[in-house]
Amino acid sequence: MHTAFAEVRMVASDAVLRELDAMTVTPAGAYSRTLLPADGNPQPGWSFEEIQTELPRLGDRWKDMRGIMRADLGVDPGPTDA
């Protein structure tokens, strides 16, 4: 994932880069949230149940990112449920 993001950063437009920067915070936070409780260091608001609730929102962010990238390329936005 890091390699793909690095490659995109070399050719992406400003609009895509803004969304990419915001997007990278989301998976990094989700990853941290799954590790801390498993290590016995839960943080407030980061229970497994709260993480499970947040995961579908992460998928929605990916769909939004795909739409922004496709719009930047001038192509059809594609399906919204994929």
C-alpha angles and dihedrals in degrees: 000000000000091000092050091049091048091052092049091050089061096058108019126113122245091260092054092044092053091053092043091053091051091043096054090060091060100058092040090054092046091051092050091047091057094048101047098058090043089053091051094254105108117178124213110275093017104097118141089253092054091047090051090053091050097051096078088053088056089056090051090053089054090052090050090050092051091051092051092049093048092047089051089055091048094240132129110285090236127214117338094211099056 
